[in-house]
Amino acid sequence: MKRILTMMLFLVCCFLCNTAWASGYPDYLNGDRNFLLCGGHMGVGWYVDKSSLVVQQYNPPVYQLAVNVLIVEDADRGNTVPSRMETKEYLYNWDERTMYCWWDEKSAWQYIRPVGCMAETGHFFAGEMAFYIAYRMKFYGGRKWYDSHTGNYESPNFSDHLYAVVDGSE
């Protein structure tokens, strides 16, 4: 009985996940190819304002970028009005392949892991997108990374669709 109940619960979860995915998030906010979808979760969409990208430091292998990110509640249900905008700063070291995000609350750079569950890696896809917009190179994408928690090589939490959105905005 327990197995049947567990199986039914699993199927319901799969159905709900597929339904939520099918509704999707628009790749461009209001159809404006300047506002690019960089991630979505639980109805919230994150859109990078491509025109706001600023190269703060270009000193290979170290790069620093800033970009505005618009947060849109219920974006998966057609809402196109941002609830807020945040300026995000990212620091990259190409040789070490490490990415950091500036945390105002801590006044410190926070390392962004390339793989892991969303609770560990967060929704820092704007950092990957910003790097791709600026240099047309993938930073964490395009390869598998070792995940010390699972002991496996994993792909980053975002798909290649992130780069297609940028390429489609040209």
N, C-alpha and C positions, 0 to 999 in steps of 0.2 A: 504494500500500500504506500509506503514511504517513497519507494522508487517511482511509482506511478505519479504521485503528487509532485515529486521533484522534476520528473520529465515534463509534466504539464506546465509547471512554473517556468521551466527553461524554454519551452515552445512559446509561451506567452511573451516572455522577455525578448526572444528573437523576433517575434511579430512586431512588437512595439519598437524595437530598434530599427527594423527595416522600414516601418512606417515613418519614423522620424527622419531617417536618412532620405527616403523618397521625397519628402517635402522639400528638403534641401535649403540651402542658403544661396541667394543670388551672388554670382561671381563679382559683380560690380554694383555698388550701392546706387540705387535709382538709375541704373544703366550707365552711370558715369564711369568711364574707364580710368579715371584718376583715383577712384576709391576701390581698392582691390581687396577681395576677401582673403584673409590670411588664416582664418580659423573660425570654427563655430562649435558650440557645445551647449546643450540644454537650452536651445532657443536663442542664445546670445551669439551675435556675429561680431567679429573683429575685422575692421577694414583699415588697411594702410592707406594713408593719403600720400600717394606717390609724389605729388608736387612738393611735399613738405620735407622730403629727404635732404639731410645736410651731412656732408662729409666733414666731421670735426677733426679727424686726424687721418692722414694718409702717410704712413711710415712703415711700409712692408718690412716685416710680416705683421705689424700691428696696424689695425684699422679701428676707427671709432666713428659711429654713425648715430644720428638722431632722426626720428621719424614720428609723425603724429599718427595715433591709432584711434579710430572712432569705434565706440562700443554701441551696438544696436541691440536692444532687447527685442525678443520675438521676431528676429530677422527671418527665421525659418517660416514664419506665418505671414510674411509680407510687410512687416513694419520696416520703414526706411528712415525713421527719425532717430538720429543718434541720441543716446541718453547722456553721454559724456565723451570727452576727448582727452587723451593722455599723450604726452610727449614721452617717448621711450628712447633711452640712450643705450647703445650696445657697444661693447668692446670685444674685438676679435684678435686672436693670435693665430695666424695661418699655420705657422710651423708646428705649433702644439695642438692645433685644431681645437681651440677652446673658445667658447663664447660666454660673455658675461652681460648681465643687464644691471643698470644702476637702480638701486633701491633708495629712494629718498628717505624712507622711514628709518633705515639703518645707516644711511650715509656710507654705503659700501657697494662694491660690485658683487653681484650674486652669480655664481657659476651656473650655467644652463647645461644640464646633461643632454647629450644627443639622443639617448634612448632611456626607456623606463616608463612606468605608468604615468598617467596624466598628473597624478598627485605629486609625483617627484619632478617631472619635467615642466609642468605648468603649460600654459598656452603661449609659449614664446616663439610662435611661428613668425611673428612680425620681424624678429631678428634675422631669421633665415631669408625672409622675403626682402628685407632692406638690403642685405648683402648682395642678393641676386639682382635687385634693381640697380644698385650702384656699380657692380663689377661684372655682371652677367656670368658669375661663377657660383656654383653651389658650395655652401660652407659645410653643413652637416649632411646634406642630401647626396644621393647618388652612390652611396656605399653602405655597408653594414658596419655596425659598431658593437664592440663587446660590452655586454651587460653583465656586470659582476653579480647582480642579484639572481639572474636566471642561469648564468654560465653559458649563454648562447650569444651568437652574433645576431643583432636585430637591426631592422630598418628604423630610421627616425619616426616619430609619431605623426609626421605629416607625409602626404603623398606627393608625387611629381605634379599633381594637379596645381599645386602652389606655384610652380614655375610656369605652367601653361597659362595661368591667370595673368601673370606678369607679361608673358610673351604676347598674349591676346590683347593686351592693353595698348600695344604700340600702334 
